[in-house]
Each structure stands twice: as C-alpha cells, then as structure tokens.
Amino acid sequence: MSVVKTLCPYCGVGCGLEVTVGENPTSSSLKVRGDRSHPSSQGMVCVKGATIAESLDKDRLLYPMVRDSLDQPFQQVSWDEALQRVADRIQTVVATQGPDSVCMYGSGQLQTEDYYIAQKLLRGCLGTNNFDSNSRLCMAAAATGYVQSLGADGPPCCYDDLELTDCAFIMGANPAECHPIVFNRLRKYHKQNPHVKLIVVDPRRTPTAEVADLHLAIRPGTDIDLLNGIAHLLVLWGATDADFIQNHTNDFPTYASVTQYYSPERVAETCGISIADLEQAARYWARSERVLSLWAMGVNQSSEGTAKVRTLINLHLMTGNIGKPGAGPFSLTGQPNAMGGRESGGMSHLLPGYRSVKNPQHRAEVEQFWGLPAGQVSPTVGRTAWDIITGLEQNDVGVLWIVATNPAVSLPDLERSKAALRSSPCTIYQDAYYPTETAAYAHILLPAAQWGEKTGTMTNSERMVTLCPAFQSPPGEARADWEIFAEVGRRLGFAAHFPFSDSAAVYAEFVQLTHDRPCDMSQFSHDRLRQTPLQWGHPQSPSPQRLYTDGRFLTPDGRANFAAYHSRGLAEPPDRDYPFVMTNGRLYGHWHTQTRTGRIPKITEMYPQPFLEIHPRDAQKLDIQDGDWVDVRSRRGQLRLPAKVTRSIAPGTVFAPMHWGSLWADQAEVNSVTHPEACPESLQPELKACAVQLVPIAVAAPPATLDNAHLHEYSELPLPV
C-alpha cells in the first residue's frame, strides 16, 4: 500500500487529499481522506472530496469515436485515425476560412499543463486567440475587477486571514455549501471569538446566512446600492483611513461624491432592508480593524459584475483594509484550477503569465519565448464563450473543440445555445465521461484521462499550487489532455514546439513565462511541489501569503484605483408579465452539471430531485402548496419543478439548483430560462438573475428525476464497445 498526496478536483478551495493506493488500484479499493499537512484545508474534506474515487470507473469514455453527422451513430476508431481527422479538419478550415474559424472552449477542471499546451497550440502555432473557458461564466468579473482596481489579477488574501479577521463580509456567496472547508475554518473561529462579526448579503437564508450576526436579504440587483450606502455612512461618520487614501489610492473624491446620493433612506427602500440593518452593517465595518470580504457567483455572474467587484474593493481601500492580516477583498474561485487557467492564459483576452493579448510588449515576449515570428500572436481578443455561440449562428466557426466541460447544460439561453451547437460543422468533444449532454452535439469524441490518472498542477483561491500526481493508469485508451493537444500540434507541422516527454517538462517551460510577472512561479517545479504545495506572490512581495502589504499596487503609478458606479440594476428586471426574479446556485453535495457527482449513489441519495424555492407569501397568492409542480417560464424557455415553500427565500425571488441537465431530470435545466446579457467589462453573463412567471400545474407532472438505469438510453448515443 502507498499513500499519494494530491488535490481535490472539485471547487476552488483546493483541499489536500491523501489517497491510499493498493498494488492494483480500483475505485472501490482506493481510500480517500483529508491531508492534514496541506496548508489550505488542514485535513478537512467535504462529501464530494471524500467520495471522489467512486466516480473514477463510472461511465467512462474509453476509446475515440467519430461520426460524420449528428443523426448517425458513433463508430469506434483508433487514436491515429481520430487525431488525423482532427488535424485534417483544422488544417482545411484554417486554409479556407482563416485561423479565427477555430475555437476551443476549456475548463477549470484542466490542469495548468493542459491549459498551457492549448495556449501554445492555438495562440502560438495557429495564430488565434479563440480559447475561452468556463471561467468566463465564473471568475471573469473578479479577475477584471482586481486588474482595474489593484493593477493585477490574483486574490490578495490567504486562508489564514479567515482566522484573523474582526469582521467577515460575505456577499453573493454561500460557502457553507459551495466552499465548505473555507467556511468550516471561518465558522469555527467565529464561534470561538464572540467579538468577530459575520455579515451575509444574500436574498436567500442559506446555511451561511443562518449563522450570521447580520443577514441582509437584499433584492437581486441592488448590490451596488448597498455597498454605496455603507460607504455613504462611513464617509458621514469619518470612519475612513485618510492616510491610506491619500498615499495609496486615486480618485477617492469622485467616488465619495457618488456615495452622497445613497442615503440610508434611499438604500433601505431600494434594497428592501431596514435602515437599522444597513447602519449595523456600516457600524461593523467602521468598528473593525480588519475586515475580510468574500464573494462568489452572486456578485460575478451579473451584467454589472465588474462594477460590483470594484465597488466592494472601494470599501477596503477607503478603510485601509487590504494588505494586512485578516483583511482584504477575497474572491472565492469556483473551479479547482480556474486560477491556473488565468495564470496560463486560458481566457480569450489573456496570454501566459497574466499578460494581455492587446499589449504589444506582452505579445512580443510570448512570441520570442516560443520562437515564433513577430506578429504571429494575434492582437485581436478572441471569442468568449457566448461569442462562440453567436459565431456558430453566423457560420463563422468551422471547428469547435470542447474540453472538460459541459456547455450543453451550463451556457445561458440554453435552447439558443443548443441550437447553435447543433449547427456546428465540426465539434470535437474531449472528456472523461460518456454520455454527457454535450456528447449529443459532437462529431468526434476523444477520451481524456482525469484526476488520479495524469500528473499536473492546480492553483486554488489563495494562490496555492499543488501537484496532483497520477496514481493509476487511465481506463481504456484515455490520454492526458495536454498529450492530445501536443499530438495534434505535431500533426499540423509544429513538432518542434511540442517536444515534451512528460508533464513536468511542460510545467518547467510554462513557469519560465511567469518570471517577474505578477504570478511569478519561475522557481516552482514538479520536484519542489512533490515536497509541499507552494504559494505564489508578486516578485516584490516580502511574503507570498498576502499581496500589497507595502501599500504598493501593480498599477502604473503604484496606487489603487477607486471606481465610482451607480447601480443599473438587473439586465432583465421583473415586470407585470414576468413578476419574479429567478436565481440559482449549487448544493453542498453536487458539482456543476453532475458529470461526476451524478454517478455517486451517496450523493444522488442526498438530492433525489431538483426543486424550486418559493416564499410562502408568493405561494399563497398563486395557490401553490409544498410539493406542487410548477412551470417556471421566461422569455426564452421553461422549467418544470416541484415547489419547496420556504421562508429561506425572499418574497419576489425564487431559487433552483443548477445541477440538473437532461441526463438527470426532465425539464429541469436552469439555463433554459437565463439570458446571455453580460457585464460590458468582463463579458461575464448574468446567470444569477432573470425574470420569470410561475404557473401551477393542476395535473400530475412527470417525475423530475430519471432513474440512473436510463442513463445509457440517453438520446441515440451508443455506448463505446
């Protein structure tokens, strides 16, 4: 028996795991527990991490499969035939339509090595920036806010700050369910220290909000009003850090003038809270020497997501709550390696090492490092996730390569998205599992190795890099994602750029591109990471634990920037025809679209079906009883869900979990009703709010949950032989 230290491949907390592996490991023989030596999680693990091994051998894609059209069955082929088909198609499309007709859509499930080789293939060899990832749906607003306010991406805090703060301000996040180990650390500290205050801003009374000292159940879309209202009171009371503002920031007067419009009376009315609660929140900020804010999708997934992020950062700047223990603006990353994806250039506007495709010097640095001619890296920002959909609609995309994600469930305006996917002339789908909802739209299926079957690195929310070693062989003919990308690159004639013998060599090349960059990992290696996880900091940081401890920011003048925003509200506010705001989110046991967790009995037993939370007042008006079936209709589509009548949701707002795609339930895909309107700065869609109407169903509805026995009967897709 041997014990392998690795990382949980679910959320961005990045918990360390220990896996006990026998001589001939199988999913049933693997024993998983928390790694007490891991600095981020300290031995704790949630149900997802504890059961991860149970999904390794369930419904795996084992062999390459191809078909000429979506109405044909797949045929198993050799890797040689599948890869040559991919290379030939890319070569033809580049020659006839240009490189920008090729798109890749990746995922924070990828390891950094996978991300990096994809960037080298697309941006370097092919000359297109059309690589985006599902981080566009998750972390784009947080990253953009950090860059604009502080000069660079990267949360400036660390998990130790959870146990050093005087006041934790949680907004648009439910870490008790979505980032449970982070919340466990904070909650334990909060319980042991009565002077520590916990404020939770959320229209739902979540498990996080239940233990708060103050729960602000604001109306959806009023986040900026609330934050400006707190700032108004802090200015009025003189509870600002004048020295920090004067010596380390820009544009405070403009921001302060905007906050004058946000009187307690106006904010309380707009947000739907009491003046007393608003003043209490401001009082907690004013009286605390160390305020730590935490946020997630409730802030980011908004048509004004960047504005929300920057307005929250404003509160830290005006009170000097940044760059010191227990304080700072801390975004909770959604995916296990969303940070690593940003570090390696895995969004359509980025290049490796936190560089921008629009910066001529940055492009030249990457071209020189990769040995490419000047001008090879395109100066044009590539297609975002939604731009890929509109590109398919306009016949501008000739090849779509989807990797380790499930956009046929996760994209907004889902019926429109699926119609676009259906029109794709060539979709390559590279994943570990089969079937998935997205497999129905693929022409080529490539089997990928996953957690425990390949070696690579991931970066968590506190910038901690952990090595995830392989401890068993991939099933069937599955291969590591980076190996697949590299082999396609060789077949396209770029063999000299892909000489790597293993993932350690890939990582060694990648980290050189981070030298003297904000995410400097140039001294990291697989060998060093085998000894212990490592945290990166800015080159001039005295310690990687916290950024900006000297009050110097990574802006051109070294000062942080205030940003003055008035709230525009929701992109689609409720009206007479669609009077409710629908929001959505995760449940504790599930992960995204259930590609893994839906195949683990213990987790599916925890959540036998999806549901719709509705306040008793709204339910009474519509004559809806607990358990009744309800049609949820928007201007784009509809859901059919059983009602869960509860006071945990604010009146006028309804909630449904986002995990159920068509494989797991009938008419339960949340994104059937969401819209694609996005933040103009981060281009992140407003997945968290849309206007809906509720229609009670008088007749018995079909079962919401499909028996797993039907899994293999999905669509017309055959199982691999």
Backbone hydrogen bonds, N-H to C=O, Kabsch-Sander energy under -0.5 kcal/mol:
donor,donor_aa,acceptor,acceptor_aa,energy
2,S,21,V,-2.3
4,V,2,S,-0.5
4,V,19,V,-2.7
6,T,17,L,-2.8
8,C,15,C,-2.9
12,G,333,T,-1.0
14,G,11,C,-1.0
17,L,6,T,-2.4
18,E,33,R,-3.1
19,V,4,V,-2.7
20,T,18,E,-0.5
20,T,31,K,-2.9
21,V,2,S,-3.3
21,V,19,V,-0.6
29,S,26,T,-0.7
30,L,26,T,-1.5
31,K,20,T,-1.6
32,V,30,L,-0.5
33,R,18,E,-2.0
35,D,16,G,-2.2
36,R,34,G,-0.8
38,H,35,D,-1.5
42,Q,38,H,-2.2
43,G,35,D,-1.4
44,M,41,S,-2.0
50,A,46,C,-2.4
51,T,47,V,-1.4
52,I,49,G,-0.9
54,E,51,T,-1.6
55,S,52,I,-1.5
56,L,53,A,-1.4
58,K,55,S,-1.2
59,D,57,D,-0.6
61,L,432,A,-2.3
62,L,60,R,-0.7
65,M,445,L,-2.1
66,V,75,Q,-2.2
67,R,443,H,-1.9
72,Q,69,S,-1.7
75,Q,66,V,-2.5
77,V,64,P,-2.1
82,A,78,S,-2.4
83,L,79,W,-3.0
84,Q,80,D,-1.9
85,R,81,E,-2.0
86,V,82,A,-2.1
87,A,83,L,-2.8
88,D,84,Q,-2.8
89,R,85,R,-2.1
90,I,86,V,-2.4
91,Q,87,A,-2.7
92,T,88,D,-2.4
93,V,89,R,-2.5
94,V,90,I,-2.7
95,A,91,Q,-1.9
96,T,92,T,-2.0
97,Q,93,V,-3.3
98,G,93,V,-0.9
98,G,94,V,-0.9
101,S,98,G,-1.7
102,V,99,P,-1.9
103,C,399,V,-2.4
104,M,130,N,-2.8
105,Y,401,W,-2.7
106,G,104,M,-0.5
106,G,132,D,-2.6
110,L,107,S,-1.7
112,T,457,T,-2.4
115,Y,111,Q,-2.3
116,Y,112,T,-2.7
117,I,113,E,-2.0
118,A,114,D,-1.9
119,Q,115,Y,-2.0
120,K,116,Y,-2.3
121,L,117,I,-2.2
122,L,118,A,-2.6
123,R,119,Q,-1.7
124,G,119,Q,-1.3
125,C,120,K,-2.4
126,L,121,L,-2.2
127,G,122,L,-1.0
128,T,122,L,-2.2
131,F,129,N,-2.3
132,D,104,M,-2.1
134,N,106,G,-1.2
136,R,133,S,-2.4
137,L,134,N,-0.9
138,C,135,S,-1.2
139,M,135,S,-2.3
140,A,135,S,-1.3
143,A,139,M,-2.5
144,T,140,A,-2.5
145,G,141,A,-2.6
146,Y,142,A,-2.4
147,V,143,A,-2.2
148,Q,144,T,-2.6
149,S,145,G,-2.4
150,L,146,Y,-2.7
151,G,146,Y,-0.8
151,G,147,V,-1.3
152,A,146,Y,-0.8
161,D,158,C,-1.5
162,L,159,Y,-1.7
163,E,160,D,-1.5
164,L,161,D,-1.6
165,T,161,D,-1.1
166,D,290,R,-2.5
167,C,290,R,-1.5
168,A,197,K,-2.8
169,F,167,C,-0.5
169,F,292,L,-2.7
170,I,168,A,-0.7
170,I,199,I,-3.2
171,M,169,F,-0.6
171,M,294,L,-2.5
172,G,201,V,-2.3
177,E,174,N,-1.9
178,C,174,N,-2.8
179,H,175,P,-1.2
183,F,179,H,-2.1
184,N,180,P,-2.4
185,R,181,I,-1.8
186,L,182,V,-2.1
187,R,183,F,-3.5
188,K,184,N,-2.2
189,Y,185,R,-1.7
190,H,186,L,-2.7
191,K,187,R,-2.6
192,Q,188,K,-1.6
193,N,189,Y,-1.0
193,N,190,H,-0.5
196,V,193,N,-2.0
197,K,166,D,-2.4
199,I,168,A,-2.9
200,V,214,L,-2.6
201,V,170,I,-3.1
202,D,200,V,-0.6
202,D,216,L,-1.6
205,R,648,S,-4.6
206,T,204,R,-1.4
210,E,206,T,-2.2
211,V,207,P,-0.6
211,V,208,T,-1.0
212,A,209,A,-1.6
213,D,198,L,-1.9
214,L,198,L,-1.7
216,L,200,V,-2.8
216,L,214,L,-0.6
217,A,215,H,-0.8
218,I,216,L,-1.8
219,R,271,C,-1.7
222,T,219,R,-1.6
226,L,222,T,-2.1
227,L,223,D,-2.5
228,N,224,I,-2.8
229,G,225,D,-2.1
230,I,226,L,-2.3
231,A,227,L,-2.3
232,H,228,N,-2.4
233,L,229,G,-1.6
234,L,230,I,-2.2
235,V,231,A,-2.5
236,L,232,H,-2.3
237,W,233,L,-2.6
238,G,234,L,-0.5
238,G,235,V,-1.0
239,A,234,L,-2.5
240,T,238,G,-0.7
241,D,318,M,-3.0
242,A,240,T,-1.0
245,I,241,D,-2.5
246,Q,242,A,-2.5
247,N,243,D,-2.5
248,H,244,F,-2.2
249,T,245,I,-1.1
250,N,560,A,-2.1
255,Y,251,D,-1.6
256,A,252,F,-3.1
257,S,253,P,-2.1
258,V,254,T,-1.4
259,T,255,Y,-2.0
260,Q,256,A,-0.8
261,Y,258,V,-1.7
262,Y,259,T,-1.9
263,S,261,Y,-0.9
267,V,263,S,-2.7
268,A,264,P,-2.6
269,E,265,E,-1.9
270,T,266,R,-2.4
271,C,267,V,-3.1
272,G,268,A,-1.6
273,I,268,A,-1.5
278,L,274,S,-2.0
279,E,275,I,-2.7
280,Q,276,A,-2.1
281,A,277,D,-2.2
282,A,278,L,-2.1
283,R,279,E,-2.5
284,Y,280,Q,-2.4
285,W,281,A,-1.9
286,A,282,A,-2.8
287,R,283,R,-2.4
288,S,284,Y,-0.8
288,S,285,W,-0.8
292,L,167,C,-2.8
293,S,291,V,-0.5
293,S,328,G,-2.2
294,L,169,F,-2.5
295,W,330,F,-1.3
296,A,171,M,-0.8
296,A,172,G,-0.5
298,G,172,G,-2.4
299,V,172,G,-0.6
299,V,296,A,-1.7
300,N,296,A,-2.2
301,Q,297,M,-2.3
302,S,300,N,-2.4
305,G,302,S,-1.7
308,K,304,E,-2.2
309,V,305,G,-2.5
310,R,306,T,-2.7
311,T,307,A,-2.2
312,L,308,K,-2.1
313,I,309,V,-2.3
314,N,310,R,-2.0
315,L,311,T,-1.0
315,L,312,L,-0.5
316,H,312,L,-1.0
317,L,313,I,-2.3
318,M,314,N,-2.8
319,T,315,L,-0.9
320,G,316,H,-0.6
320,G,317,L,-0.7
321,N,316,H,-2.3
322,I,320,G,-1.4
327,A,324,K,-1.6
328,G,291,V,-2.2
330,F,293,S,-2.5
330,F,328,G,-0.6
331,S,329,P,-0.6
332,L,295,W,-3.0
333,T,331,S,-0.8
337,N,108,G,-1.9
338,A,335,Q,-1.1
339,M,459,T,-0.7
340,G,459,T,-0.6
341,G,337,N,-2.0
342,R,338,A,-1.8
343,E,339,M,-2.4
344,S,340,G,-1.8
345,G,342,R,-0.9
346,G,341,G,-4.0
347,M,345,G,-0.9
350,L,347,M,-2.2
351,L,355,R,-2.3
353,G,343,E,-3.3
354,Y,342,R,-0.5
354,Y,343,E,-0.6
355,R,351,L,-1.9
357,V,349,H,-1.9
359,N,356,S,-1.3
363,R,359,N,-2.3
364,A,360,P,-2.3
365,E,361,Q,-2.3
366,V,362,H,-1.9
367,E,363,R,-2.7
368,Q,364,A,-2.6
369,F,365,E,-2.2
370,W,366,V,-2.6
371,G,367,E,-0.7
371,G,368,Q,-0.8
372,L,367,E,-2.9
376,Q,373,P,-1.9
378,S,376,Q,-0.6
382,G,348,S,-2.3
388,I,384,T,-1.9
389,I,385,A,-1.2
390,T,386,W,-2.3
391,G,387,D,-2.3
392,L,388,I,-2.1
393,E,389,I,-1.9
394,Q,390,T,-1.6
395,N,392,L,-1.3
396,D,391,G,-2.8
397,V,391,G,-0.8
398,G,101,S,-2.3
398,G,396,D,-0.6
399,V,101,S,-1.9
400,L,426,C,-2.5
401,W,103,C,-2.7
402,I,400,L,-0.6
402,I,428,I,-3.3
403,V,105,Y,-2.7
404,A,430,Q,-2.5
409,V,406,N,-1.9
410,S,406,N,-1.7
411,L,407,P,-1.6
413,D,674,T,-0.6
414,L,671,N,-3.0
416,R,413,D,-0.5
417,S,413,D,-2.2
418,K,414,L,-3.2
419,A,415,E,-1.9
420,A,416,R,-2.0
421,L,417,S,-2.5
422,R,418,K,-2.4
423,S,419,A,-1.1
423,S,420,A,-0.6
424,S,421,L,-1.1
428,I,400,L,-2.8
428,I,426,C,-0.5
429,Y,427,T,-0.5
429,Y,444,I,-3.2
430,Q,402,I,-2.9
430,Q,428,I,-0.5
431,D,429,Y,-0.6
431,D,446,L,-1.5
434,Y,59,D,-2.9
440,A,436,T,-0.6
440,A,437,E,-0.9
441,Y,438,T,-2.2
442,A,439,A,-1.5
443,H,427,T,-2.9
444,I,427,T,-1.9
445,L,65,M,-3.0
446,L,429,Y,-2.5
448,A,431,D,-2.2
449,A,479,R,-2.6
453,E,450,Q,-2.7
454,K,450,Q,-0.5
456,G,468,C,-1.6
458,M,466,T,-1.8
460,N,464,M,-2.2
461,S,12,G,-2.4
463,R,460,N,-1.8
465,V,463,R,-0.6
465,V,534,L,-4.0
466,T,458,M,-2.6
466,T,464,M,-0.5
468,C,456,G,-3.7
471,F,452,G,-2.7
472,Q,452,G,-1.6
477,E,62,L,-3.1
478,A,475,P,-2.2
479,R,447,P,-1.9
484,I,480,A,-1.6
485,F,481,D,-2.3
486,A,482,W,-2.5
487,E,483,E,-2.2
488,V,484,I,-2.1
489,G,485,F,-2.3
490,R,486,A,-2.2
491,R,487,E,-2.2
492,L,488,V,-1.4
493,G,490,R,-1.7
494,F,489,G,-2.3
497,H,494,F,-1.8
498,F,495,A,-1.7
505,A,502,D,-0.5
506,V,502,D,-1.3
507,Y,503,S,-2.6
508,A,504,A,-2.2
509,E,505,A,-1.6
510,F,506,V,-2.5
511,V,507,Y,-2.6
512,Q,508,A,-0.6
512,Q,509,E,-0.7
513,L,509,E,-0.7
513,L,510,F,-1.6
514,T,511,V,-1.3
515,H,512,Q,-1.2
517,R,514,T,-2.3
520,D,517,R,-1.0
520,D,537,G,-0.6
524,F,521,M,-2.4
529,L,525,S,-2.5
530,R,526,H,-1.6
531,Q,527,D,-0.6
531,Q,528,R,-1.0
532,T,528,R,-1.3
534,L,465,V,-2.0
536,W,463,R,-2.1
541,S,538,H,-2.0
547,L,156,P,-1.9
551,G,548,Y,-1.4
553,F,551,G,-0.5
553,F,558,G,-2.1
554,L,150,L,-1.7
558,G,555,T,-1.3
560,A,248,H,-2.7
561,N,149,S,-2.6
562,F,250,N,-2.3
562,F,560,A,-0.5
565,Y,563,A,-0.7
575,D,578,Y,-1.8
580,F,692,V,-2.5
581,V,652,G,-2.4
582,M,580,F,-0.6
582,M,690,C,-3.1
583,T,581,V,-0.5
583,T,654,V,-2.8
585,G,656,A,-1.0
594,Q,591,W,-2.2
598,G,594,Q,-1.4
599,R,596,R,-2.0
600,I,597,T,-1.7
603,I,600,I,-0.9
604,T,600,I,-2.2
605,E,601,P,-2.3
606,M,602,K,-0.8
607,Y,603,I,-1.2
612,L,642,P,-2.2
613,E,655,F,-3.0
614,I,644,K,-1.9
619,A,615,H,-2.6
620,Q,616,P,-2.6
621,K,617,R,-1.7
622,L,618,D,-1.6
623,D,619,A,-0.5
623,D,620,Q,-0.9
624,I,619,A,-3.0
625,Q,623,D,-0.5
627,G,643,A,-2.6
628,D,625,Q,-2.3
630,V,641,L,-2.7
631,D,695,V,-3.0
632,V,630,V,-0.5
632,V,639,L,-2.2
633,R,631,D,-0.6
633,R,693,Q,-2.6
634,S,637,G,-2.8
639,L,632,V,-2.2
640,R,667,Q,-3.1
641,L,630,V,-2.3
643,A,628,D,-3.4
644,K,612,L,-3.4
645,V,643,A,-0.5
646,T,614,I,-2.4
649,I,646,T,-0.8
650,A,203,P,-1.4
653,T,650,A,-1.8
654,V,581,V,-2.5
655,F,613,E,-1.4
656,A,583,T,-1.4
658,M,585,G,-2.0
661,G,659,H,-0.8
664,W,661,G,-1.4
665,A,661,G,-1.5
666,D,704,A,-0.8
670,V,668,A,-0.8
672,S,669,E,-2.2
673,V,670,V,-1.9
674,T,670,V,-0.6
679,C,684,Q,-2.3
683,L,679,C,-2.1
686,E,677,E,-2.7
687,L,685,P,-1.7
688,K,301,Q,-1.2
689,A,686,E,-0.8
690,C,582,M,-1.1
692,V,580,F,-2.8
693,Q,633,R,-2.5
695,V,631,D,-2.5
697,I,629,W,-2.5
698,A,696,P,-0.6
706,L,664,W,-1.7
710,H,707,D,-2.4
711,L,708,N,-1.6
713,E,710,H,-1.8
714,Y,711,L,-1.3
717,L,714,Y,-1.2
